[in-house]
Amino acid sequence: MNIVVKMLLTLVIVGIISGASLSEISNWAEPKIAEHRKRDTEKAIFLVQKDAKSYEKIEDAPFELYTVADEQGNMIGYALPFEGNGFQGKVRIMMGIDIEITKILAIEVLEQVETPGLGTKITEEPFTKQFLGLNCNPNIESVKGAPPSKDNQIQSITGATISSVAVVKIMNEGLETLRKFKKSGEKS
């Protein structure tokens, strides 16, 4: 047999075995990944809504959304996971929002692949602490090189401005999506 044919046949066999193996591993890992993501989401709900005692997923929302309630079952706000692009890739954030959608209570970064040591600072204090009680009406703004001068501003991370601005953009998009959903529900 020609050496080229042997090489092609070997590559085809290795490709088929590798593809089948990767498919099996993916099928095995997928439910475990989903379970971990669900657990992380539940933990984050209670981190961004400190007064919450229970939560409920809003099934008719075209995006992932949770309402949170106090001990008496009264709705006290929203927990909104939302994602978008950062500097290196996808960033997924959980936001705790008051019932009027005017204040951010807290945020938790659920997933990110930003630059280690720079962009990953979006997951740490003092950056995340800036969002505690932050006015989000009409939008959140990011400032660079100066302390915030308004109650809806946060200071970008030096050396990771793109990641900081990406977090603000993701949050503003999520808030706008929530406001439109709430407004459409009020008209019905």
URBEL-V889791 format. One record per run of one state. SS is the DSSP state (2 for helix, 1 for strand, 0 for the rest). FROM is the first residue (numbers start at 1). TO is the last residue. If there is no record, write none. Layout:
# URBEL-V889791
ss = (SS SS)
from = (FROM FROM)
to = (TO TO)
This chain:
# URBEL-V889791
ss = (0 2 0 1 0 1 0 1 0 1 0 1 0 2 0 2 0 1 0 1 0 1 0 2 0)
from = (1 3 49 54 58 66 70 75 86 90 99 103 112 119 124 128 132 134 136 141 144 153 156 161 188)
to = (2 48 53 57 65 69 74 85 89 98 102 111 118 123 127 131 133 135 140 143 152 155 160 187 188)
